[in-house]
């Protein structure tokens, strides 16, 4: 995605517009005690209704859960009272991906932390320019977060987005780091500061739970249902992440569990573990996708 032609640019802009509208609607939809699955299905439904497709399952990550939780089929979990809820959504139009997130906060003590994530994002957007080293951007985000008395999550990063790729090449760390990588004109990046409290570990760990998956490669699987499921996954999601909610009805209900397990064990598909803040402290997130242009960036979402 070095330099976008007009057609690609139009699709990327539309993807961003769909996502921006969806995020604003979802922000006012989320409430305490609501089933998480309602938020996921509402967001994904809005993206489809507006003419896009979800680039990945809607993530609803609560309190110390930082990322990668989406509702599995028949999820019974609800949004607890006094929670901080990160809703992270992605859309694509003909493979052109945009990504955005918002933190909805029901805890007055954490509102300032949410604002800090938004301020760090705003600072990054105002400052980013072509050929800017990612190390400089990370340093700026870290300084902004720390100046408000909070801590960045050091091992979660922003990322370049590409065609049918949510994570395309370049990472954008939210902390100072040593790197000679630079952002380039014509490339799109998701900038996403993750913020936690001062006395937190400031990093995430993998939990044992995984609710998001991705196609890796065609593998010779024995089970005919596994074969059918894999074909469906490859044709419908390509290299983009998916949820088991999107696979319901592809194979008979009684055959599904074994078929899906075979795809995982054969490494035809992979799973993304749910990320949890290592010391169990709450996390806030803010995110926009931007396109790098000659004089800075264009916010797509």
Secondary structure, DSSP 8 states (H G I E B T S, - for coil): --S--HHHHHHHHHHHHHHHHHHHHHHTT--TT-BHHHHHHHHHHHHHHTT-EEEEEEEEEETTEEE-----TT---B--TT-EEEEEEEEEETTEEEEEEEEEE--GGGHHHHHHHHHHHHHHHHH--TT-BHHHHHHHHHHHHHHTT-EE-TT-EEEEEBBTBSS-S-EEESS------B--TT-EEEE--EEE-TTS--SEEEEEEEEEEEE------S-HHHHHHHHHHHHHHTTS-B-GGGGTTSS-HHHHHHHHHHHHHTTSEEEEEEEEETT---EEE-BEEEEEETTEEEE--
